[in-house]
Amino acid sequence: MKFGDHLQGKIADIDEKGRGVFTYQLPHDAKETRSVVVPFTMPGDEVDATFVKRDQGDWIGRLETVTHPSADRTLAPCPHAGVCGGCLWQHMSYEAQLALKMQKINQAFTEAGHEERITNVMPSIDTLHYRNRMDYVVGWQGELGLKEYGSWNHYLNLRTCLLLDEETPTILDLVRAWMKKHALAPWDARHHTGLMRYCVIRLGRNTNERMMTMIVKDAQAISEAARADLIDLLSSRATSIYLGENPEITDVSLAKTLRLLHGNEFLREEVNGLSYLVHPNSFFQTNTHMAAKLQDKVLEFLHSPSSILDLYCGSGFFGIACAKKGATVYGHELDAHAIDLAKRNAELNRVQDQTTFVAGPTEDLRWDDLHPDAVIIDPPRSGLHPRALETLLRERPPIIVYVSCNYRRLVEELKQLKTVYRVEKMEALDLFPQTPHVEVVVKLVRV
């Protein structure tokens, strides 16, 4: 098989990355088959594709035509769907997306040998315009948008984006005009030249605030005139405007240094009556309305314990909500800046006397003076550090509420956790419509 060769098949499943898969019968050998992975397809689609590359034993195909669509296939609302890396599942009805997520979660639990199952996925309140943050990349030819799916150096100059709010395309146009007016060279990730790297937009969905951060290679190269012009262009649409510098060659939108050009130091968001300050570099759940539902679910599973250990606590999203319900909370998080923000959030919500937030690796935390009634764990996609898992099994707190954004990692860790705990409750919530990602919350009770 060589690049551009023709492939036909009927999509039978989706893989771990949410791409359609069918089995291809090799024409020269009736007994030999290959798995063909085709992005932007779904079970039931009959497709024509062309061979692109091999990847870990699979053949990767580029979708050319859906000859017979699945009954659940729908017309994608965005003109960039099928090319853009921002959304992988816009071609599926939302009901089909939820059904696939439930199926894949239960399949992962089955394959891992667990008996637990979910019966539904809580749907997102909004399926479009639901995100509160997007990192729009500047392409080497001056594009401003997102990367093409599966590519690191092909970019889409977005004139439509259905992930943030309706005003985003206008803002992107203003930024394009600003870069052109001041002859600001785009960053070239291939040759590590240029200046402009990212335009990061964050929204306060419940406060109507907007934070914008322009990430550049060298902040000194942005003249005072260009800075003043940027403020003039965006100050009516942004409550905060930052200039961020990332001098490294790594392709990330995280600023090493930040300069506030206009407005408020923080973006303020409200969730379930609580206020949170958001910094340009800080993590916050990207679906604000569903973050409220997730917070509700964690509080429901905890059932009002008096003492809580909040591991991977970030800026205090769950811990502060628990403290507001009367609990004493000890939060631990690697990111020292997030801990500083958690302390400020605790003061903002008047629970500073009930909360303690400390920075450090979770796996190094000593439990000598900690005797929590319950533990919240909300680790990154990579899951718990092995030593953090060992500590949980050794200390055996009565209740663990595990918030997982990667159920495949979750099922592996449950194999060890269930030697000490039983799963009392488990629910899934869709915080990421139009994508394969889903959040799972598990309540574990010590046996």
N, C-alpha and C positions, 0 to 999 in steps of 0.2 A: 504494500500500500504506500502510495506516494502523495505528496501534497496536491490537493485539488481533485483527487479521485472521488467518484460519485458513490454515495452510500444511501440506501433506503431501508426504512424499518418502521415499526410501530413502537412508540414509547411505552414501556411496561412499568417503569418505576422512576423514582428520583434518587440521586445519590446524596451523600452527606453535605454537599455544597448546594443542593437544591436544583441540580441540573437533571434533565431527562436522560434516561438510559434505555437503549434497546440492544438486543443481541443480534449480531451480524453473522450470517453463515458464510464462511469463506467459500468462494466458488470452486476452488480446486480441491477441496477436502470436505466431504459431507459431514465429517465428525468434528471438525474444528470450527470454533466460533470465537468472536471477540465482542467484548462490551464496548459499545459506542456511546459516548457521552455528548449530548447536544444541549447547550444552554438555551434558555428561552423556550423550552418545550415542556409538556406535561403528560402524565399518563393518559393514554387513549389517542394521542396525536399520531397520525401517520405522516412521516416526514421524508423529504429529500434533503440530504446534507452533503457537504464536501469534507474530505479528510483534511485536518489541519496539522495534527501532531500526535505523538504518543506521550502518555503521561501515566507512569506507574502501572503499566500493563493495560491501561485503557486506551482506546482511540478517541481523540477529541474531534468532534465534527462541528462545522459551522452550518447553522440552519439556513437553508436556501428557500424551501417552500414547505408549508403545511398542506399536504395534499388532501387529507381528511382530518379535520379538527376534532378534538375531544368535545363532548357535549358541554363540558365546563369551561372551554376556552372562550374568552371574551375579547372585545376590541380594547386594546390598551389605550388609556386616555392621554398618555404623553407621547408626543411625536418622536421622542428619543428612545422610547422603549424598544428593546431588542438589540440595542447597541450600547447604551449607557450602563455603566457599572453601578449606578445608584439604586436601581430597582431590578430585581431578577424575575419577579412573579406578576408583573402587571397584566400579563396575558391570561391569568387565571381569574375566574370569579372569586369573590372573597370567601364565599362558602366553601369552595374547593380548596382554597389556601388553608382555612381552618381545619378542614377534614384531613388534609395532607400532614399538617403539623401534628395533629392528634395521632394519626397513623404512625408517623416516624418516631414520635416519643414512645408509644407503646411497643413498637418494634424494637427499639433500643433496649427497653426494659426486658422484653422477652428474650432477646439474644444474650443479655447479661445474666439471665437466670432468675430474674426477679418476678414475683407474682403480682406486684402492684400495677395498676392501669389507671389512666385518666379517662373520663367519659366525655369530656368536651374541652375546648380551649375558649377562655373568655375573650370575646371579640373586642377589638379596639373600638373606642368611641369614634375616632376618625380614621379613615383608611387612606386618605390623601391629606396633604398639608398638615401632617401630624408631628413632624419633628420640630425640636426647638434649637437644633444646631446643625449646620452644614459647613463643611470645609471645602470651599471651591478652589480648585487648583489652577494656577496660571501655566498654560502650555508653552512650549518653546517657540511656537509661532504666534504667541500673543493671545491664544484662546483663554477664555475664563469659564470654567465649568467643572466637569467631572471627567475622569478617564474612561475610555472605552472599556467595556467588560473584558477582563483577562489580559489587559495591556498595561504596561508601565510607562509608555511614552507616546500613546495616541490619545488625543484630548478632544472633547466635545465643547464647542463654544455655545453654551446653553442659552437659548432664548426663552425656554420654558423649563420650569422645574416645579413638580407637584409635591415636593417633600417639605419645604418651608412654606411661608405664607405667599399670598398672591402678589405682594409687592417686591418679592425677591428679584424677578427678572429685570425690573426697572432699576433696582440698586446695582445689579451686575452691569447693566448698560452704563450707568454713571461711572462705575469704577473703570470700565474699559475706556471711556472717553477721557477720564483723568489720566490713565496710564499713557494714552496716545498724546494728549496735550503736553505732557511733561517728558515725553520720550523716555519712559521708564522701561528698560529692557526686560523681557521675560526671562525667568530662570530656565536654563537648559539643563535638564537632569542628565543628559548624555555626556556633555562636556564640562559640566559644573561651571557654567558661565552665566552672566546675567544677574538680575536683581529681584524682580517681583516673583513671589513664590505662592502665596495663598491669600485668599480673602475668606476669613472665617466670620460667619454670621450666627449670632445666638439670640434667641427670642425669650422674653418673659411672656408666656402665653396668657397668664392670668393677671399680668401687670401692664401689658402693652409696652414693655421696654424692649429695646434692641441694642445689642452690643456688636460692634464691628471691629475686627482686628486685621490689619494688613500685615502679612508676614513677608519680610524682605531678607535678602542676603546680608545687606549692610545698611543699617538705619541712617548712617551719616550721609549716605548717597541720596537721601530724600531731602531736597532743599526745603528751606523755610517757606518759600513760595508754594511749593507743591503741597506741603503740609497744610498751609492756610487754605489752599484751594480745595483740598479733600474735606476739610471742616465745612467750608461753604457749601459744598455739594451734598454732604450727608447729614449735617447737624439737625436738619428738620425731620430726618428719618431715623436717627440713632441717638439714644440717650447716653451712649459711651462710644468713643472712637479711640482705638489704640493703634500704635505702630509697634510691631513686634519684630525682633531680629532673630534669625536662625542662620548663623554663619557656617553650620556644618553642611557636609554634602549629603547627609541622610535626608530622604524625602519624607519629612514629617512636618505637620502644621503646628508643632509646639514651639513657642517662642522661648529663646534663652534669656532675652531681656525684653522689657516692655516699657513703652512710654505712653502715658495717657495724654492724648491730644485734645480731647473734648469730653465734657460731661462727667458722669459718675464713675467712681472707681470700680464699682461692682454692678452687675445686673441683679435685680431683685426679682425673685419668683415666689409665688404663693402656691402651696399644695395643702389641701385639707385644713385650711385656716392657719397654717404655719408659714413663716417667712424664711426664705433661704437666700443668702448672698452667693452669687456665682462669679468666679474670677475667669479671665480669658483662658487660663490653663487648667481650670479645675473640671473634674468630671461631674456631670449631673445627668440623671436619667433622661434620655432623648425624647421620650414621649410623655409630655407633662401630664396629660389627662389620664393616661393609663398608669403613670407613676403613682397617682393618687390611689388607684385601685390596688396596685401592688403593695403600697404602704398599708392600706386597709387589711389586706390579706395577711401580711406579716403580723399586724397587731391582733388579728383574729386568732391566728395560730398560737401566738404567745399566751393569750388568755390572762393578761394582767399579772405577770410575775413582778415581784418587788425589786429584784436585782438582776440586771442584764449586762452581759458582756457582748459588745458589738465589735466583731472582728471584720477587718477590711471595711472600716466604718466610713471612709471617705470624708465628706464634709458634714456628716452627722444626719443624713437623710432619715434613716430608720431610728437611730438612737434618740434624737431630739423628739420625735413623735412618741416614743415610749416614755421619755421623761415627762412629756406633757400629760401623759396618762397617770403619772405618779411614781414611775419606776426610778430607781437609782441606776445610772448607766455609766459603764466604763467602756470607752471607745478606743480602738487601737488600729493604726493605719500606718503604712510605710511612708506615705507622702507627707512630709512635714508641713508643706503649704496647705494641704487639705485639712490637717489637724488645726492649724491656725484659723482656718475658715470655720471649722466645726465649733471652735470656742466662740467665735464671733456670732455664729448662728444660734448657739445656746443662749448667749446674752440677749440677742435680738428677740428670742422667744421666751425669755425670762425663766430659763431652766438651768442657768449656770451653776446653781447650788446643788443640783441633782446629777450633774454630768462631770465626768473627767475624761479628757481626750489626750492621748499620748501617742507620739510618733515612734515608729520602729518596726522592724520586720515581725510579722505575725508569728513566724516560726520561732522567734527568739523570746516571745513573751513568757515571763514567769508568772505562774498562777498562785504563788505562795500566799498572797493576801487577798486573792480573789475567790469568792465562793458564790458564783452566780446561780440564780434559779433557772436561768435560760441563757442560751447563746445564739446570737444571730451571726450567720456567716454569709457574706456576699462577695465571693472571690472573683477574680478576673476569669476570662474564658479558659485560661489554662488550668483553672481549678485550684484546690488547696495545695499549699506546699506540703510535701510528705511529712515533714516534721510537725507542721501544724495539725495534720490529721492524726499523727501519733499522740500528740498532746491531748487532743479531744478524747481519744480512746482511753488514755491514761487517767485524765481528770474526771471524765464521765459526768458532765453536768446533766441535770434531770431532763432538760428539753433543749433540742437544737432546732432552729428554723433555718433551713438552707435555702438561700435564694440563688438560683443557678441560671446563667444565660447560656449555658452549654450543657444540655442534658446528656450528651454522650460522655462527657467527663463525669457528670453526676452519677450515672449508673455504675461506673467503675469504682468511684469512692464509696458508694452505698454498699458495695460488697464487703468492705471493711467496717463501715459504720454499723451495719446490721448485725455484726457480731456482738454488739453491746446495746443497740437500739432497735426499735420496731418503727415502721412507718405508720403513723396514725392518720395523717392527712396528706394529700398531694393534689395540687392544682396547677394548671397552666394558664398563662395570660399572654395575649398577643400584643406586645409592645412594638412590634416591627412589621406592620402590614406591607405587602408587596415584596417581602423578603422571606427566606427560609428560617430566619431566627425567631426564637420564642423563649419566654421566661417560664421557669418551673419553680414552684415553691413547695418545699417538703417539710412537714413537721415530724421530727423524730423524738420518740419518748424512750427514756432509758428502761431497759428490761430489768 
